[in-house]
Amino acid sequence: METHHNKRSTFSGKLGFVLSAAGASVGLGNIWRFPYLAAKYGGGIFLLIYIILALTFGYTMIMAETTLGRMTRKSPVGAYASFGKSKWLSFGGWINAIIPVLIVPYYSVIGGWVIKYLFSYVIGQGSELAADGYFSAFISDGVSTEICFVIFALLTVGIIYAGVRNGVERVSKFMMPILVVLSVIIAVYSVTRPGALEGVKYFLIPNVENFSWMTVVTAMGQMFYSLSIAMGILITFGSYMKKDISIEGSTRNVEIFDTAIAIMAGLMIIPAVFAFSGGDAESLQAGPALMFITIPKVFASMGFGNFVGILFFLLVLCAALTSSIALTESAVSTFQDELGWSRKKAALIVGVIMIALGTLSCLGYGPLAGVQILKMQFLDFFDFLTNSVMMPIAAIATCLLISKVVGTKKIEEEVLLENGTFRRKRIFNFMIRYLCPIFAAIILISSVANAFGWISM
């Protein structure tokens, strides 16, 4: 309830925060990116390293950002600025704030693809999606992709327009339980296909022979994406969190929720593709194509394929929407705080930016396919810029802010307010001072070197 302009919106309680933050983190990254990276970088050993990183590095960053938000009651730019006026502080705040503005447009393009596929299954045209060349023909057709993208973008902006409790929290509370139920149904269905057990073993049982240095770097990069770290989202959501809610308890719930959904996504996709391809691990490494090319073929070869297709793409749509809402909320919150705009004005302007930048990504496989940056299409370029360059820098800035400026003592006081707990305090203090900045720097250096072809990943 916003009574007057300066009163900050809040989540109604712990459940509202946890489901919204989990909604932010459970997105296309879990359902589409996680299974193919796990398949590509060693299956079970990737999963094990991912879980260890999530419980140390991931935990530390979620705690740090949420606490900063709640302590300052501001979105990223304001949160950083409240600790001083230096140049690097305002840079740290702004880079956290700009990331979502760049991610949401291309994210919404993929969201549009999901809408198109869901619609095709609903009208019973699932078998067409499985045809060879369908996906590349669809994404190179500028008009239909643009329409689907605009529908997704308008859905997102509409929810944000409605506010934190009526929009973000209400949609997350409604969609997250549906997402869990659907993922259980599809995972059970997938695992019980003939020949699927080999896939389950590959995914769940760590095999040291599959370990490589890239397993660690990729698991780190995926964890950023997956837990919504360094996107300004958790600072913004933290600023909507009431003081009597335990930050550590909420963080633990977000971690568990997110990792569980990533594992479920692996169980939905890896065994089904294994069974479909006769145990060929190569077919899993199709990257983005996995969800839009391989999966429809798998569904087409099964009984109830159309029905499972509807459920699967409905699930993906819920995941994509909850994340795009969180990203947009973070951007809108920055405009409200820094420029003093109303929520409605901020939502409309972010909507315009989304459609302008998103159209570039949307047409990048069609009419604009000739235009490339660093040999990448627009969509891949925005993904690289945000995920591999800006997010690690934003994470390093947050670590420095906490260890050098705010001090871990202040963080501890905020976490322990009103009977809060801080059981992993030692891990937190050690990670934020030493390991997190080093890890983030490794991701930054290896991704940039890879993009320029100095090393191959």
C-alpha positions as a Markdown table, in Angstrom:
| # | Residue | x | y | z |
|---|---|---|---|---|
| 1 | Met | 0.0 | 0.0 | 0.0 |
| 2 | Glu | 1.6 | 3.2 | -1.1 |
| 3 | Thr | 0.0 | 6.0 | 1.0 |
| 4 | His | 2.4 | 8.8 | 0.0 |
| 5 | His | 5.1 | 9.0 | -2.5 |
| 6 | Asn | 8.2 | 8.4 | -0.3 |
| 7 | Lys | 6.9 | 5.4 | 1.7 |
| 8 | Arg | 8.8 | 2.3 | 0.5 |
| 9 | Ser | 6.8 | -0.7 | -0.7 |
| 10 | Thr | 7.3 | -3.9 | 1.3 |
| 11 | Phe | 6.7 | -7.6 | 0.9 |
| 12 | Ser | 3.9 | -8.8 | 3.2 |
| 13 | Gly | 6.2 | -11.3 | 5.0 |
| 14 | Lys | 8.9 | -14.0 | 4.8 |
| 15 | Leu | 6.9 | -16.1 | 2.3 |
| 16 | Gly | 6.5 | -13.1 | 0.0 |
| 17 | Phe | 10.2 | -12.4 | 0.0 |
| 18 | Val | 11.3 | -16.0 | -0.4 |
| 19 | Leu | 8.9 | -16.8 | -3.2 |
| 20 | Ser | 9.7 | -13.5 | -5.0 |
| 21 | Ala | 13.5 | -14.0 | -4.6 |
| 22 | Ala | 13.2 | -17.7 | -5.6 |
| 23 | Gly | 11.1 | -16.6 | -8.5 |
| 24 | Ala | 13.8 | -14.2 | -9.5 |
| 25 | Ser | 16.4 | -16.9 | -9.4 |
| 26 | Val | 14.4 | -19.8 | -10.9 |
| 27 | Gly | 14.3 | -18.8 | -14.5 |
| 28 | Leu | 15.4 | -19.8 | -17.9 |
| 29 | Gly | 18.9 | -20.2 | -16.4 |
| 30 | Asn | 17.8 | -23.2 | -14.4 |
| 31 | Ile | 15.6 | -24.9 | -16.9 |
| 32 | Trp | 17.4 | -24.2 | -20.1 |
| 33 | Arg | 21.0 | -23.4 | -19.2 |
| 34 | Phe | 21.7 | -25.7 | -16.2 |
| 35 | Pro | 20.9 | -29.1 | -17.8 |
| 36 | Tyr | 23.0 | -28.5 | -20.9 |
| 37 | Leu | 25.9 | -27.1 | -19.0 |
| 38 | Ala | 25.7 | -30.1 | -16.5 |
| 39 | Ala | 25.6 | -32.5 | -19.5 |
| 40 | Lys | 28.5 | -30.8 | -21.2 |
| 41 | Tyr | 30.8 | -30.4 | -18.2 |
| 42 | Gly | 30.7 | -33.8 | -16.6 |
| 43 | Gly | 27.2 | -34.5 | -15.2 |
| 44 | Gly | 27.4 | -35.5 | -11.6 |
| 45 | Ile | 30.7 | -33.8 | -10.9 |
| 46 | Phe | 29.4 | -30.5 | -12.2 |
| 47 | Leu | 26.3 | -30.9 | -10.0 |
| 48 | Leu | 28.5 | -31.6 | -6.9 |
| 49 | Ile | 30.7 | -28.5 | -7.5 |
| 50 | Tyr | 27.7 | -26.4 | -8.3 |
| 51 | Ile | 26.1 | -27.3 | -4.9 |
| 52 | Ile | 29.3 | -26.6 | -3.0 |
| 53 | Leu | 29.6 | -23.2 | -4.7 |
| 54 | Ala | 26.0 | -22.4 | -4.1 |
| 55 | Leu | 26.3 | -23.1 | -0.3 |
| 56 | Thr | 29.5 | -21.0 | 0.1 |
| 57 | Phe | 29.9 | -18.4 | -2.7 |
| 58 | Gly | 26.2 | -18.2 | -3.5 |
| 59 | Tyr | 25.2 | -17.9 | 0.1 |
| 60 | Thr | 27.7 | -15.2 | 0.8 |
| 61 | Met | 26.6 | -13.0 | -2.1 |
| 62 | Ile | 22.8 | -13.5 | -1.4 |
| 63 | Met | 23.4 | -12.5 | 2.2 |
| 64 | Ala | 25.6 | -9.5 | 1.3 |
| 65 | Glu | 23.1 | -8.1 | -1.2 |
| 66 | Thr | 20.0 | -8.7 | 0.7 |
| 67 | Thr | 21.5 | -7.1 | 3.9 |
| 68 | Leu | 22.8 | -4.1 | 2.0 |
| 69 | Gly | 19.3 | -3.5 | 0.6 |
| 70 | Arg | 17.5 | -3.9 | 3.9 |
| 71 | Met | 20.1 | -1.8 | 5.8 |
| 72 | Thr | 19.8 | 1.1 | 3.4 |
| 73 | Arg | 16.2 | 0.7 | 2.2 |
| 74 | Lys | 17.4 | 1.7 | -1.3 |
| 75 | Ser | 17.9 | 0.1 | -4.7 |
| 76 | Pro | 21.6 | -0.5 | -5.8 |
| 77 | Val | 22.6 | 3.1 | -6.7 |
| 78 | Gly | 21.3 | 4.6 | -3.5 |
| 79 | Ala | 22.5 | 1.7 | -1.4 |
| 80 | Tyr | 26.1 | 2.2 | -2.6 |
| 81 | Ala | 25.8 | 6.0 | -2.4 |
| 82 | Ser | 24.7 | 5.9 | 1.3 |
| 83 | Phe | 28.3 | 4.8 | 2.2 |
| 84 | Gly | 30.1 | 7.8 | 0.7 |
| 85 | Lys | 30.4 | 9.9 | -2.4 |
| 86 | Ser | 33.5 | 8.4 | -4.0 |
| 87 | Lys | 33.6 | 7.7 | -7.8 |
| 88 | Trp | 34.1 | 4.0 | -7.5 |
| 89 | Leu | 31.1 | 3.7 | -5.1 |
| 90 | Ser | 28.8 | 5.3 | -7.6 |
| 91 | Phe | 30.2 | 3.2 | -10.3 |
| 92 | Gly | 29.5 | 0.0 | -8.2 |
| 93 | Gly | 25.9 | 1.1 | -7.7 |
| 94 | Trp | 25.3 | 2.0 | -11.3 |
| 95 | Ile | 26.8 | -1.2 | -12.8 |
| 96 | Asn | 24.5 | -3.2 | -10.5 |
| 97 | Ala | 21.5 | -1.1 | -11.6 |
| 98 | Ile | 22.2 | -1.2 | -15.4 |
| 99 | Ile | 22.6 | -5.0 | -15.6 |
| 100 | Pro | 18.9 | -5.8 | -15.4 |
| 101 | Val | 18.1 | -3.0 | -17.9 |
| 102 | Leu | 20.3 | -4.9 | -20.4 |
| 103 | Ile | 19.3 | -8.4 | -19.5 |
| 104 | Val | 15.5 | -8.0 | -19.6 |
| 105 | Pro | 15.2 | -7.1 | -23.3 |
| 106 | Tyr | 17.0 | -10.3 | -24.6 |
| 107 | Tyr | 15.4 | -12.4 | -21.9 |
| 108 | Ser | 12.0 | -11.3 | -23.1 |
| 109 | Val | 12.9 | -12.3 | -26.6 |
| 110 | Ile | 13.5 | -15.9 | -25.4 |
| 111 | Gly | 10.3 | -15.5 | -23.3 |
| 112 | Gly | 8.5 | -14.7 | -26.6 |
| 113 | Trp | 9.8 | -18.0 | -28.1 |
| 114 | Val | 8.4 | -19.8 | -25.1 |
| 115 | Ile | 5.0 | -18.2 | -25.6 |
| 116 | Lys | 5.0 | -19.2 | -29.3 |
| 117 | Tyr | 5.8 | -22.8 | -28.5 |
| 118 | Leu | 3.2 | -23.0 | -25.7 |
| 119 | Phe | 0.6 | -21.6 | -28.1 |
| 120 | Ser | 1.5 | -24.2 | -30.7 |
| 121 | Tyr | 1.1 | -27.0 | -28.3 |
| 122 | Val | -2.2 | -25.7 | -27.0 |
| 123 | Ile | -3.7 | -25.6 | -30.5 |
| 124 | Gly | -2.3 | -29.1 | -31.1 |
| 125 | Gln | 0.5 | -28.3 | -33.5 |
| 126 | Gly | 3.2 | -29.8 | -31.4 |
| 127 | Ser | 4.3 | -32.2 | -34.1 |
| 128 | Glu | 5.3 | -29.2 | -36.3 |
| 129 | Leu | 7.7 | -28.0 | -33.7 |
| 130 | Ala | 9.6 | -31.2 | -33.9 |
| 131 | Ala | 10.2 | -30.9 | -37.6 |
| 132 | Asp | 13.8 | -30.3 | -38.7 |
| 133 | Gly | 14.6 | -26.7 | -39.3 |
| 134 | Tyr | 11.5 | -25.4 | -37.6 |
| 135 | Phe | 13.2 | -23.4 | -34.9 |
| 136 | Ser | 15.8 | -21.6 | -37.1 |
| 137 | Ala | 13.0 | -20.8 | -39.6 |
| 138 | Phe | 10.9 | -19.3 | -36.7 |
| 139 | Ile | 13.7 | -17.2 | -35.2 |
| 140 | Ser | 14.8 | -15.8 | -38.5 |
| 141 | Asp | 11.2 | -14.7 | -39.3 |
| 142 | Gly | 11.3 | -11.1 | -37.9 |
| 143 | Val | 7.6 | -10.5 | -37.7 |
| 144 | Ser | 6.3 | -13.5 | -35.6 |
| 145 | Thr | 9.2 | -13.4 | -33.2 |
| 146 | Glu | 8.7 | -9.7 | -32.7 |
| 147 | Ile | 5.0 | -10.1 | -31.9 |
| 148 | Cys | 5.7 | -12.9 | -29.4 |
| 149 | Phe | 8.4 | -10.8 | -27.8 |
| 150 | Val | 6.2 | -7.8 | -27.4 |
| 151 | Ile | 3.4 | -9.9 | -25.8 |
| 152 | Phe | 6.0 | -11.2 | -23.2 |
| 153 | Ala | 7.4 | -7.7 | -22.6 |
| 154 | Leu | 3.9 | -6.2 | -22.1 |
| 155 | Leu | 3.0 | -9.0 | -19.6 |
| 156 | Thr | 6.1 | -8.2 | -17.6 |
| 157 | Val | 5.6 | -4.5 | -17.6 |
| 158 | Gly | 1.9 | -4.8 | -16.7 |
| 159 | Ile | 2.7 | -6.9 | -13.6 |
| 160 | Ile | 5.3 | -4.3 | -12.5 |
| 161 | Tyr | 2.9 | -1.5 | -13.1 |
| 162 | Ala | 0.6 | -3.1 | -10.5 |
| 163 | Gly | 3.2 | -2.8 | -7.7 |
| 164 | Val | 5.3 | -4.9 | -5.3 |
| 165 | Arg | 2.5 | -6.7 | -3.4 |
| 166 | Asn | -0.2 | -6.7 | -6.0 |
| 167 | Gly | 2.2 | -7.5 | -8.9 |
| 168 | Val | 5.5 | -9.1 | -8.0 |
| 169 | Glu | 4.5 | -10.9 | -4.8 |
| 170 | Arg | 1.1 | -12.0 | -5.9 |
| 171 | Val | 2.3 | -13.4 | -9.2 |
| 172 | Ser | 5.3 | -15.2 | -7.5 |
| 173 | Lys | 3.0 | -16.7 | -4.9 |
| 174 | Phe | 0.7 | -18.0 | -7.6 |
| 175 | Met | 3.3 | -19.2 | -10.1 |
| 176 | Met | 6.0 | -20.8 | -7.9 |
| 177 | Pro | 3.8 | -23.6 | -6.5 |
| 178 | Ile | 2.6 | -24.4 | -10.0 |
| 179 | Leu | 6.2 | -24.5 | -11.2 |
| 180 | Val | 7.1 | -27.0 | -8.5 |
| 181 | Val | 4.2 | -29.3 | -9.2 |
| 182 | Leu | 4.7 | -29.2 | -12.9 |
| 183 | Ser | 8.4 | -29.9 | -12.6 |
| 184 | Val | 7.8 | -33.0 | -10.4 |
| 185 | Ile | 5.2 | -34.4 | -12.8 |
| 186 | Ile | 7.5 | -33.9 | -15.8 |
| 187 | Ala | 10.6 | -35.2 | -14.0 |
| 188 | Val | 8.7 | -38.4 | -12.9 |
| 189 | Tyr | 7.4 | -38.9 | -16.5 |
| 190 | Ser | 10.9 | -38.3 | -17.9 |
| 191 | Val | 12.7 | -40.6 | -15.5 |
| 192 | Thr | 10.3 | -43.5 | -16.1 |
| 193 | Arg | 10.9 | -43.6 | -19.9 |
| 194 | Pro | 12.6 | -46.8 | -21.1 |
| 195 | Gly | 16.4 | -46.1 | -21.3 |
| 196 | Ala | 16.2 | -43.0 | -19.1 |
| 197 | Leu | 18.1 | -44.5 | -16.1 |
| 198 | Glu | 21.5 | -44.1 | -17.8 |
| 199 | Gly | 20.8 | -40.4 | -18.0 |
| 200 | Val | 19.8 | -40.2 | -14.4 |
| 201 | Lys | 23.1 | -42.0 | -13.4 |
| 202 | Tyr | 25.2 | -39.6 | -15.6 |
| 203 | Phe | 23.5 | -36.6 | -14.0 |
| 204 | Leu | 23.5 | -37.6 | -10.3 |
| 205 | Ile | 26.6 | -39.7 | -9.8 |
| 206 | Pro | 29.9 | -37.7 | -9.7 |
| 207 | Asn | 32.6 | -39.2 | -11.9 |
| 208 | Val | 36.0 | -37.7 | -11.3 |
| 209 | Glu | 37.2 | -38.6 | -14.8 |
| 210 | Asn | 34.8 | -35.9 | -16.2 |
| 211 | Phe | 36.3 | -33.2 | -14.1 |
| 212 | Ser | 38.1 | -30.3 | -15.7 |
| 213 | Trp | 39.1 | -26.7 | -14.8 |
| 214 | Met | 36.2 | -25.5 | -17.0 |
| 215 | Thr | 33.8 | -27.5 | -14.8 |
| 216 | Val | 34.5 | -25.1 | -12.0 |
| 217 | Val | 34.5 | -21.9 | -14.0 |
| 218 | Thr | 31.2 | -22.8 | -15.7 |
| 219 | Ala | 29.6 | -23.9 | -12.5 |
| 220 | Met | 30.6 | -20.5 | -11.0 |
| 221 | Gly | 29.2 | -18.6 | -14.0 |
| 222 | Gln | 26.0 | -20.6 | -13.9 |
| 223 | Met | 25.6 | -20.0 | -10.2 |
| 224 | Phe | 25.6 | -16.2 | -10.7 |
| 225 | Tyr | 23.0 | -16.5 | -13.3 |
| 226 | Ser | 20.9 | -19.0 | -11.4 |
| 227 | Leu | 20.9 | -17.3 | -8.0 |
| 228 | Ser | 20.4 | -13.8 | -9.5 |
| 229 | Ile | 23.5 | -12.6 | -7.8 |
| 230 | Ala | 25.0 | -9.2 | -8.9 |
| 231 | Met | 22.0 | -8.1 | -10.9 |
| 232 | Gly | 20.8 | -5.5 | -8.4 |
| 233 | Ile | 17.7 | -7.7 | -7.8 |
| 234 | Leu | 18.6 | -8.9 | -4.3 |
| 235 | Ile | 19.6 | -5.4 | -3.1 |
| 236 | Thr | 16.2 | -4.2 | -4.4 |
| 237 | Phe | 14.2 | -7.0 | -2.8 |
| 238 | Gly | 16.2 | -6.7 | 0.4 |
| 239 | Ser | 15.1 | -3.1 | 0.6 |
| 240 | Tyr | 11.4 | -4.3 | 0.5 |
| 241 | Met | 12.1 | -6.7 | 3.4 |
| 242 | Lys | 10.7 | -6.0 | 6.8 |
| 243 | Lys | 13.2 | -5.8 | 9.7 |
| 244 | Asp | 11.7 | -8.7 | 11.7 |
| 245 | Ile | 12.4 | -11.3 | 9.0 |
| 246 | Ser | 15.5 | -13.5 | 9.3 |
| 247 | Ile | 17.9 | -12.8 | 6.4 |
| 248 | Glu | 19.8 | -16.0 | 6.9 |
| 249 | Gly | 16.6 | -18.1 | 7.1 |
| 250 | Ser | 15.3 | -16.5 | 3.9 |
| 251 | Thr | 18.6 | -17.0 | 2.1 |
| 252 | Arg | 18.7 | -20.6 | 3.0 |
| 253 | Asn | 15.2 | -21.1 | 1.6 |
| 254 | Val | 16.1 | -19.4 | -1.6 |
| 255 | Glu | 19.3 | -21.5 | -2.0 |
| 256 | Ile | 17.4 | -24.8 | -1.4 |
| 257 | Phe | 14.5 | -23.8 | -3.7 |
| 258 | Asp | 16.8 | -22.7 | -6.5 |
| 259 | Thr | 19.1 | -25.7 | -6.4 |
| 260 | Ala | 16.2 | -28.1 | -6.1 |
| 261 | Ile | 14.6 | -26.7 | -9.2 |
| 262 | Ala | 17.9 | -26.8 | -11.1 |
| 263 | Ile | 18.2 | -30.5 | -10.2 |
| 264 | Met | 14.6 | -31.1 | -11.2 |
| 265 | Ala | 15.2 | -29.5 | -14.5 |
| 266 | Gly | 18.2 | -31.8 | -15.0 |
| 267 | Leu | 15.9 | -34.7 | -14.2 |
| 268 | Met | 13.3 | -33.5 | -16.6 |
| 269 | Ile | 15.6 | -33.0 | -19.5 |
| 270 | Ile | 18.7 | -35.2 | -19.3 |
| 271 | Pro | 17.1 | -38.6 | -18.9 |
| 272 | Ala | 14.4 | -37.9 | -21.6 |
| 273 | Val | 17.0 | -36.8 | -24.1 |
| 274 | Phe | 19.2 | -39.8 | -23.1 |
| 275 | Ala | 16.4 | -42.2 | -23.7 |
| 276 | Phe | 15.4 | -40.4 | -27.0 |
| 277 | Ser | 18.9 | -40.4 | -28.4 |
| 278 | Gly | 19.8 | -43.9 | -27.3 |
| 279 | Gly | 22.3 | -42.8 | -24.7 |
| 280 | Asp | 24.2 | -40.3 | -26.8 |
| 281 | Ala | 25.6 | -37.6 | -24.5 |
| 282 | Glu | 26.5 | -35.3 | -27.5 |
| 283 | Ser | 22.8 | -34.6 | -28.2 |
| 284 | Leu | 22.6 | -32.8 | -24.8 |
| 285 | Gln | 25.2 | -30.3 | -25.7 |
| 286 | Ala | 23.0 | -28.4 | -28.1 |
| 287 | Gly | 22.9 | -25.4 | -25.8 |
| 288 | Pro | 20.0 | -23.1 | -26.4 |
| 289 | Ala | 18.7 | -25.4 | -29.0 |
| 290 | Leu | 18.1 | -28.1 | -26.4 |
| 291 | Met | 14.9 | -26.6 | -25.2 |
| 292 | Phe | 13.5 | -25.5 | -28.6 |
| 293 | Ile | 14.8 | -28.3 | -30.9 |
| 294 | Thr | 15.6 | -31.5 | -29.0 |
| 295 | Ile | 12.8 | -31.3 | -26.4 |
| 296 | Pro | 9.9 | -31.0 | -28.9 |
| 297 | Lys | 11.4 | -34.0 | -30.8 |
| 298 | Val | 11.5 | -36.0 | -27.5 |
| 299 | Phe | 7.9 | -35.0 | -26.8 |
| 300 | Ala | 6.8 | -35.9 | -30.3 |
| 301 | Ser | 8.2 | -39.4 | -29.9 |
| 302 | Met | 6.3 | -40.0 | -26.6 |
| 303 | Gly | 2.7 | -40.8 | -25.8 |
| 304 | Phe | 0.8 | -37.8 | -24.6 |
| 305 | Gly | 3.5 | -35.6 | -26.2 |
| 306 | Asn | 1.2 | -32.7 | -26.9 |
| 307 | Phe | -0.1 | -32.7 | -23.3 |
| 308 | Val | 3.4 | -32.9 | -21.8 |
| 309 | Gly | 4.5 | -30.1 | -24.2 |
| 310 | Ile | 1.8 | -27.9 | -22.8 |
| 311 | Leu | 2.8 | -28.6 | -19.2 |
| 312 | Phe | 6.5 | -28.1 | -20.0 |
| 313 | Phe | 6.3 | -24.8 | -21.8 |
| 314 | Leu | 3.8 | -23.6 | -19.2 |
| 315 | Leu | 6.4 | -24.3 | -16.6 |
| 316 | Val | 9.1 | -22.6 | -18.6 |
| 317 | Leu | 6.8 | -19.6 | -19.1 |
| 318 | Cys | 6.1 | -19.3 | -15.3 |
| 319 | Ala | 9.9 | -19.4 | -14.7 |
| 320 | Ala | 10.7 | -16.9 | -17.4 |
| 321 | Leu | 8.0 | -14.5 | -16.2 |
| 322 | Thr | 9.0 | -14.5 | -12.5 |
| 323 | Ser | 12.6 | -13.7 | -13.5 |
| 324 | Ser | 11.7 | -11.0 | -16.0 |
| 325 | Ile | 9.5 | -9.4 | -13.4 |
| 326 | Ala | 12.3 | -9.4 | -10.8 |
| 327 | Leu | 14.8 | -7.9 | -13.3 |
| 328 | Thr | 12.3 | -5.2 | -14.4 |
| 329 | Glu | 11.4 | -4.4 | -10.8 |
| 330 | Ser | 15.0 | -3.8 | -10.0 |
| 331 | Ala | 15.3 | -1.3 | -13.0 |
| 332 | Val | 12.0 | 0.4 | -12.1 |
| 333 | Ser | 13.1 | 0.8 | -8.5 |
| 334 | Thr | 16.3 | 2.5 | -9.5 |
| 335 | Phe | 14.4 | 5.1 | -11.7 |
| 336 | Gln | 12.0 | 5.7 | -8.8 |
| 337 | Asp | 14.7 | 6.2 | -6.2 |
| 338 | Glu | 17.2 | 8.1 | -8.3 |
| 339 | Leu | 15.0 | 10.3 | -10.5 |
| 340 | Gly | 12.0 | 10.6 | -8.2 |
| 341 | Trp | 9.6 | 9.2 | -10.8 |
| 342 | Ser | 6.3 | 7.5 | -9.9 |
| 343 | Arg | 6.2 | 3.7 | -10.3 |
| 344 | Lys | 3.9 | 4.1 | -13.3 |
| 345 | Lys | 6.2 | 6.5 | -15.2 |
| 346 | Ala | 9.2 | 4.3 | -14.4 |
| 347 | Ala | 7.4 | 1.2 | -15.6 |
| 348 | Leu | 6.4 | 2.8 | -18.9 |
| 349 | Ile | 9.9 | 4.1 | -19.6 |
| 350 | Val | 11.5 | 0.8 | -18.8 |
| 351 | Gly | 9.0 | -0.8 | -21.1 |
| 352 | Val | 10.0 | 1.4 | -23.9 |
| 353 | Ile | 13.7 | 0.6 | -23.4 |
| 354 | Met | 12.9 | -3.1 | -23.2 |
| 355 | Ile | 11.1 | -3.0 | -26.6 |
| 356 | Ala | 13.8 | -0.9 | -28.2 |
| 357 | Leu | 16.8 | -3.1 | -27.1 |
| 358 | Gly | 14.8 | -6.3 | -27.3 |
| 359 | Thr | 13.9 | -5.7 | -31.0 |
| 360 | Leu | 17.7 | -5.7 | -31.8 |
| 361 | Ser | 18.0 | -9.1 | -30.2 |
| 362 | Cys | 14.8 | -10.3 | -31.8 |
| 363 | Leu | 15.8 | -9.3 | -35.3 |
| 364 | Gly | 19.4 | -10.4 | -34.8 |
| 365 | Tyr | 18.7 | -13.9 | -36.2 |
| 366 | Gly | 16.6 | -12.5 | -39.1 |
| 367 | Pro | 16.7 | -9.2 | -40.9 |
| 368 | Leu | 19.8 | -8.0 | -38.8 |
| 369 | Ala | 21.7 | -11.3 | -39.0 |
| 370 | Gly | 24.5 | -9.5 | -40.9 |
| 371 | Val | 25.2 | -7.2 | -38.0 |
| 372 | Gln | 27.6 | -8.8 | -35.4 |
| 373 | Ile | 29.6 | -7.6 | -32.5 |
| 374 | Leu | 32.7 | -9.6 | -31.6 |
| 375 | Lys | 31.3 | -12.3 | -34.0 |
| 376 | Met | 28.2 | -12.5 | -31.9 |
| 377 | Gln | 24.5 | -11.9 | -32.8 |
| 378 | Phe | 22.9 | -9.1 | -30.6 |
| 379 | Leu | 21.3 | -11.6 | -28.2 |
| 380 | Asp | 24.5 | -13.5 | -27.6 |
| 381 | Phe | 26.4 | -10.3 | -27.3 |
| 382 | Phe | 24.1 | -8.9 | -24.6 |
| 383 | Asp | 24.2 | -12.2 | -22.8 |
| 384 | Phe | 28.0 | -12.2 | -22.9 |
| 385 | Leu | 28.3 | -8.5 | -21.8 |
| 386 | Thr | 26.0 | -8.8 | -18.8 |
| 387 | Asn | 26.7 | -12.4 | -17.7 |
| 388 | Ser | 30.5 | -12.7 | -18.3 |
| 389 | Val | 31.7 | -9.1 | -18.0 |
| 390 | Met | 29.4 | -6.8 | -16.0 |
| 391 | Met | 28.1 | -9.3 | -13.3 |
| 392 | Pro | 31.6 | -10.4 | -12.1 |
| 393 | Ile | 32.6 | -6.7 | -11.9 |
| 394 | Ala | 29.4 | -5.9 | -10.0 |
| 395 | Ala | 30.1 | -8.8 | -7.6 |
| 396 | Ile | 33.7 | -7.6 | -7.0 |
| 397 | Ala | 32.3 | -4.1 | -6.3 |
| 398 | Thr | 29.9 | -5.5 | -3.7 |
| 399 | Cys | 32.7 | -7.5 | -2.0 |
| 400 | Leu | 34.9 | -4.5 | -1.8 |
| 401 | Leu | 32.1 | -2.3 | -0.5 |
| 402 | Ile | 31.4 | -4.7 | 2.3 |
| 403 | Ser | 34.9 | -5.7 | 3.3 |
| 404 | Lys | 36.5 | -2.2 | 2.9 |
| 405 | Val | 33.8 | 0.4 | 3.4 |
| 406 | Val | 30.8 | -1.0 | 5.4 |
| 407 | Gly | 32.7 | -3.5 | 7.4 |
| 408 | Thr | 31.5 | -7.1 | 8.2 |
| 409 | Lys | 30.6 | -5.9 | 11.7 |
| 410 | Lys | 27.8 | -3.7 | 10.4 |
| 411 | Ile | 26.5 | -6.5 | 8.2 |
| 412 | Glu | 26.4 | -8.8 | 11.2 |
| 413 | Glu | 24.4 | -6.3 | 13.3 |
| 414 | Glu | 21.8 | -6.0 | 10.5 |
| 415 | Val | 21.6 | -9.8 | 10.1 |
| 416 | Leu | 21.2 | -10.3 | 13.8 |
| 417 | Leu | 18.4 | -7.7 | 14.3 |
| 418 | Glu | 15.3 | -8.9 | 16.1 |
| 419 | Asn | 16.5 | -12.5 | 16.8 |
| 420 | Gly | 18.0 | -13.1 | 13.4 |
| 421 | Thr | 20.7 | -15.9 | 13.2 |
| 422 | Phe | 24.1 | -15.9 | 11.5 |
| 423 | Arg | 25.3 | -19.5 | 11.7 |
| 424 | Arg | 27.6 | -19.3 | 8.7 |
| 425 | Lys | 29.2 | -16.1 | 9.8 |
| 426 | Arg | 32.8 | -17.5 | 9.5 |
| 427 | Ile | 32.2 | -18.7 | 6.0 |
| 428 | Phe | 30.6 | -15.4 | 5.1 |
| 429 | Asn | 33.5 | -13.3 | 6.4 |
| 430 | Phe | 36.2 | -15.4 | 4.8 |
| 431 | Met | 34.3 | -15.6 | 1.4 |
| 432 | Ile | 33.5 | -11.9 | 1.2 |
| 433 | Arg | 37.1 | -10.8 | 2.0 |
| 434 | Tyr | 39.1 | -13.3 | -0.1 |
| 435 | Leu | 37.4 | -15.9 | -2.2 |
| 436 | Cys | 34.4 | -14.2 | -3.7 |
| 437 | Pro | 36.4 | -11.4 | -5.4 |
| 438 | Ile | 39.0 | -13.9 | -6.6 |
| 439 | Phe | 36.3 | -16.2 | -8.0 |
| 440 | Ala | 34.5 | -13.3 | -9.8 |
| 441 | Ala | 37.8 | -12.1 | -11.3 |
| 442 | Ile | 38.5 | -15.7 | -12.6 |
| 443 | Ile | 35.1 | -15.7 | -14.3 |
| 444 | Leu | 35.7 | -12.3 | -15.8 |
| 445 | Ile | 39.2 | -13.1 | -17.1 |
| 446 | Ser | 38.4 | -16.5 | -18.5 |
| 447 | Ser | 35.2 | -15.4 | -20.2 |
| 448 | Val | 36.7 | -12.4 | -21.9 |
| 449 | Ala | 39.8 | -14.4 | -23.0 |
| 450 | Asn | 37.4 | -17.0 | -24.4 |
| 451 | Ala | 35.4 | -14.3 | -26.3 |
| 452 | Phe | 38.5 | -12.9 | -27.9 |
| 453 | Gly | 39.7 | -16.4 | -28.8 |
| 454 | Trp | 42.8 | -16.3 | -26.6 |
| 455 | Ile | 41.7 | -19.5 | -24.8 |
| 456 | Ser | 39.1 | -21.9 | -25.9 |
| 457 | Met | 36.6 | -23.2 | -23.3 |
